[in-house]
Amino acid sequence: MNGNDPFWNFLSFILFILFMFFYPRLLLSQIVWKLEESAELLESLATNGKKIVTKGLKRKNLDKKLKESLERFLDFFVINPTSLDPYGIVKKFDHILTHEKERFKYFVDRIAPNLSTEEKANIMMGLSASIMLRQLAKIMRHYVELIKKTKNFQLALLIQMNIPQIERMAKALLKGTQALTNGWPVGDGIGCLVAAKLIGKSKVKQIYDETIMAEVRIEGKKCLVVKPKGPGGRLGNPGKAVEKLTKKYRVAKIITIDAALKLEGEKTGSVAEGVGVAMGGPGVEKTYIENVAVKKNIPLDSVIVKMSQEEAITPMKKEIYEALPKVLEIVRENVKSTKGKGVVLIVGVGNTSGIGNSSKDLAATEKILKSIWRKAKQAAS
């Protein structure tokens, strides 16, 4: 073969043109195949999530009407209020979120009248996680079909790069659906766990809708501990509860305790302290606390336990549970250093699924967690 041979030069040119023409299509076909596989996995997970919720209803069978009703409710959505005029946006959000909660309660009361109040609260949380999982599967299917239709190579690459994270989140949502439906403690409940431990044997009372409080003494100071009502899966209304308490008591400080998103490389269960309101979500309850703190010049301190997004919605890991003594120590030191007269408000933020309202209830919580950890260890070995 001669490098100057016209035939070989022409053949090389033809092969190069064919390669440039067919290679992108071949690559696109491979990516679409992988995306299709991922979409089918997510749809399978969404179906399993629905089965978990259905099983949690504890009914031998659902008639056709109830099955259709459940199927329809899994497509439930919430439209955010307009923010063109930001004035009053928090009240708009509050109104919509309150109505959303009422719709969930009405649906669960209708489809599972045989369950207890706490079991219904768990089903509501399980439904919420299942809805998110179903929506994630639908979005993935949407992009797969769109890429097939438009042959958009750049969009296919973009979705392909995010597949590992999407699948990871979907699997976590399925575990979260199972945990919340069954009333197991999840990582996000660490703030509630600390609050229950601080309450100890003190008498609790309901201070607001799905929110309880107890009066305790820590380091010789009067403290009011607030948390969502357990052990059913609830988030409560900590912001409105704090606002109500500040009208009745002179408050020297507000301490919030919550789970927080860790950075990759940080240790799960590591504890940090800072200032501000440690609280996720849309920000409605957080706004209530911040507004009253600014109005009355109340210091805002916070303690967080770090975990990944997946760990927050799945059964509480041992590393997160073992952060409890460290958080309690920080809270006690913080209370001790509080200056001025007045009570210290301590707010345990998060999902109180599987976590009761006092230290007495924590024996059941620990029993559930030990069983989960044991099964996880056996599965890993």
Buried (B, 14 or more C-beta within 10 A) or exposed (E): EEEEEEEEEEEEEEEEEEEEEEEEEEEBEEBBEBBBEBBBBBBEBBEBBBEBBBEBBEBEEBEEEBEEBBEEBBEBEEEEBEEEEEEEBBEBBBEBBEEBBEEBEEBBEEBBEEBEEBBBBBBBBBBBBBBBBBBBBBBBBEBBEEBBEEEBBEBBEEBBEEBEEBBEBBBBBBBBBBBBBBBBBBBBBBBBBBBBBBBEEBEBEEBBEBBBBBBBEBBEBBBBBBBBBBBBBBBBBBBBBBBBBBEEBEBBBBBBBBBBEBEEEEEBBBBBBEEEBBBBEBBBBBBBBBEBBEEEEBBBBBBBBBBBBBBBBBBBBBBBBEBBEBBBEBBBEBBEEBEEEBBBBBBBBBBBBBBBBBBEBBEBBEEBBEEBBEEEEEEEE
